[in-house]
Amino acid sequence: MATHTSKTVIFAALAGNTAIALTKFAAASFTGSAAMLSEAIHSFVDPGNQLLLLFGLRRAAKPADARHPFGYGLQLYFYTFVVAILIFGVGAVVTVLQGWHKIRNPQPVQHAWINYLVFGIAILFEGSVWIVALKAFNRQRGGRRFLAEFKSSKDPTVFTVLFEDTAALAGLIVATVGVLLSQLLDLPVLDGAASLAIGAILAITALFLALESQSLLTGEAASHETRVGINRIARSEPGVVGLNQARTMHFGPNEVLVALSLDFEDSLPAGEVQRIVTHIESKLKAAYPEIGQVYIEAQSFAADRSGADAALRM
């Protein structure tokens, strides 16, 4: 279920974010910076998110049983959705409230050099994790465009860490600029404004992750390339005169269900149809190892259309 790369990316993010969070909280308590506290809250949420992803990977790896005959792969998508909720609920909302409080009660940042030091160290840590996640994501996407791969990817672990760390780097830059401008212009309110901006970044990140994870959770089809290949294999088999329907659904990053409705030659005996069905299933699984279950229905085109029309009238 889980690739070694996915776990490597998550463990790297977990170690880096834990160290960064502790450092930021210490700096925020010493300097009184709202932007630094917002960054600390953000970094505190991230390790919890990585633990949830690891727990989701473990749950998704459980074998199928009587209660979950198609396995537990969808649980990974559920925990990814929970991560998005945490980023918004704990990260974005608390950060915005903190920034609003600082705007209403602006106080100069004390010992700002500590903030710059911590921001610099955090950028190095976050940048290192971000590079690890980006390399893993690029290996997945091949030559596809970035956003196209994000929308079509069925493994949420890598792109979740990548988006989290992208938001973290953007937040660090905003926080640094906010503290710097609050000093140079003698406007402490800009420190609070930076906190609001960080909250907006977290909210946008959470929205993207929530939309993608809910799409996976509610049953995404296999990739276009895989669907085209499935159709080609089914249609090319001798004895098959038509492909009525081909439906696919991901039950996890590497677990695809395939349901086919095929029109066979009327003169074929039942035993020959059975042999063809078995051969098609073997060819599909050999061509696409992520295919786990294949269900093939023998039905004429007319009967299939009649059933589809009846379903539309219900």
N, C-alpha and C positions, 0 to 999 in steps of 0.2 A: 504493500500500500504506500508507504512513505519511502521516498528515495533518500539515499545517504546525503545528497546535496541539500535537500530540504531541511533535514535535521542539522546539518552543519551550519546553514545560514541562521537557523533559529537559535542554536547554542551560542553562536558568535554574537548575535544581537542581545541575547540574555545577559551574557557576561559584560559586554560593553555598557549596556543601559543601566545595569545595577550599580556599577562603579560610578557612572556619571551621575545618577540620581543622588547617591549619598554625598558626592562632592558638591552638587548644586544646592542641596538643602543646607549644608554647612555654610556655603557662601551666602545664601539668601538670608540666613539668620544673622550673619555677621554684618552684611551691608545694608539690609532693609530694602533691597531692590525688588519691585513687583515683577519686572521682567525675568529676573533670576528665579524668583519663586515660581512663576508660571512655567519656566523651563524645568524646574525641579519636579513640579507636579506631572508635567508631560513625561519626563524620564522615569518617574515612579510608576506611571501607568504602563509603560512599555514592557518592563519585565513581567508584569502580570499577564499582559497579552501574549508574550512568548510562552509562558507556562501553560496558558490555555490552549495555544496551538499545539504544544507538545502533548498535552492531555488529549486533544482532539485526534491527533495522529495515532495515539495509543488506542483510543476507543475505536477509531475507524479500522484498525488492523484486526479487530476481533473477527473470528470466522462466523459464517452464517449459521443460524440456528432456527428452531421452530418459530420463534417470535419475530425474527428478522431473516426471512429466507433469502433475501438478496444482500445480506451482509449489513455492516454498520458504517459503510463508507460515507453516508450522508451526514454522519455526526461531525466529521471534519468541517463541513460547510456550516453546520449549526454553530460550532465554536468560533468560526471565523466571523459569523454574524454577531456573536456576543462580543468579540473583540471590537467590532465597529461601534457597538453600543457603548462600551467602556470608554473608547476614545472620545466619543461625543459627550456622554453623560459625566464622566469623571474629569477627562482632560479638558475638553472645550468649555463646558459650562463653568467649572470651577475657575478656570483661567480667566474667562470673561468677567466673572464676578470679582475676582481679585483685581483685575485691571480697572474695573469701574470704581471699586473702592479707592484705589490709588489716585484715580483722576479726581474724585471728590475730595480726597484728603491728601494732596501731593506733599511728599517729603523728599528732600534731597537724598541721593544715593551716597552712602558713606563708604569710604575705602573702595572706590570704584575700580581701582587697579586689580583687586581680587576678582571682580566680575570678569574683567578682560582676560585674566589668566585662566579662569575656569572656562570661559567661553572658548578660548583657544584650545585648551586641552580637550574639551567636549567635541569641538569640530574635528580634531584629529581622530578621536575614538569613533564618533558617528560616521566620519568619512571612511574609515577603514571598514566598518560593518556595511556601509552603503555600497562600497566597491565589491565586497563579497556577494551581496545580494544582487547587485547589477550584473555581475558576471554569470551568476546562476540563472538569472532571468534571461539574459542574452543567449545562453546555451539552449534554453527552452524555446525561445521565439525564432531562432535561426535567422532567416532573412525577412521575416514578417515585421511590419511596422509595430512600434512600441504599443500604441493604444489598441491596435488590432489584436495583439497577443494578450494584452490585459483582458480584453473582452472575451476572447476565445479560450483562455487558459482554464484548465479544470483543476489545477493544483493551486489553491489559494495561499499556501504557506509562504512561498517565495515572494509573490507580489505583495502580500500583506506586509512582510518585513521591509521590502523595498519602499513601499509607500510610507510606512511609519518613519523610516530613516530619512526619506526625502523631506517629509514634514518636519522632522527633527532638525535637519540641517537648515531648512528655511527659517524655522523658529529661532535657531541660534543666531543667524544673520540679523533677523529683525530685532532680537533682544540686544545684540551688540550695538546696532545702530541707534536703538531707542535710548540706551544708557549713555552712549556717546553724545547724542544730541541734547539729552537732558542736562548734561554737564556743560557742553559748549555754549548752549543758548540760555543756560540757567533757567530751564523750564522743567521742573520735576514731573509735570503732568505728562511729558512725552514718555516717561518710563511706564506709566499706566497705559498710555496709548499703544505702546509696543506689546503689552500684555494682551490687550484686546485683539491686536493683529495676530498674535500667536493663537489665540482662541479661535479666530476665524480660519486659520490654516488647519487646525485640528478638526474643526467642524466639516470643512470641505473634504479632508481625508476620510473622515468617518462616513460621509455621504457616499463617496466613491466605493469604499469597501462594502458598505451595507447594500448598495444596489447590486454589486457583482455577486456577493455571497447569497443574497436572497434569490437571484436568478439561478445560481447553482443549486440552492436548497430546494427550489420548486421544480427541478428536473430539466436540466439543459440537455440538448441532443449532443451527439458526438460532433466532431469538427466536420466542416464541409467536405474536406478531402476524404475523411473516413467514410462519410455517407455516400459519396460518389463511388468509392471503391467497393463498398458493400453492394450497392446497386449493380455495379458492373459484374461482380462475381456471381450474384444471383441470376442475372439475366443471361450470362454466358453459359450457364450449365445446360448440357443437352437434356431435353425432356421438359424444360421450363419454357412455356410459350408467352408468359407475361408476368410482370411484377406489379401486383395491385397496390401494395403499401409496404413501406419500409420505415420503421420507427426505431429510434434509438434513444437511450437515456443514460446519463452518467450517474452511477451510484457511488462515485468516488473518483479520484484522479485517474486511477488505472483499473476501473471496473465499469464496463459498458454492457448494458442490456440491449439486445437486438431482437426485434419482433418483425417477421416478414409474412406477408400474405402473397402466395405464389399461385399462378395458374399453370397447371401441368397439362401435358397432352392427355386427352381423354382416353386414349387407347392403352395407357400405361397401367400395368397391374399394381396392386397395392404394395407388393414387395419392392418393385422397382422405384416407386415414389419414395419409399422409406430409405432406400439406398441413396437416392439423389439428395434427400434431406440431410442424411448423415455426411455425405461428401461436401455439401455446401457449408455445413457447420464447421467441418474440419478446415476447409479452405479459408473461411472467415477468421478463425482463431489463429491460423498460421500467418495470415497476412497482417492481422491486427491483434497482437498479444493482449491488449487491454480489454478485448471482448471476453466476457465471462459467461454469460448465458445467452443462448440463441433459441428463439421459439419460432418455428415455421409452420404456418397454416396453409393447407392445400384448399384452395377455393377458386372457383371460376371468377372471371372478371365481372360477369353479370351479377352473380350472387354477392360479390364484394360491394359493387355499386348499390345494389338494392339495400344491403345492410347499412351502408353509409347514409343513404337517403332517408332511411327509417330513423336513424339516430338524429339526423338534423330536424326531423319533424317532431321529435319528442320535446 
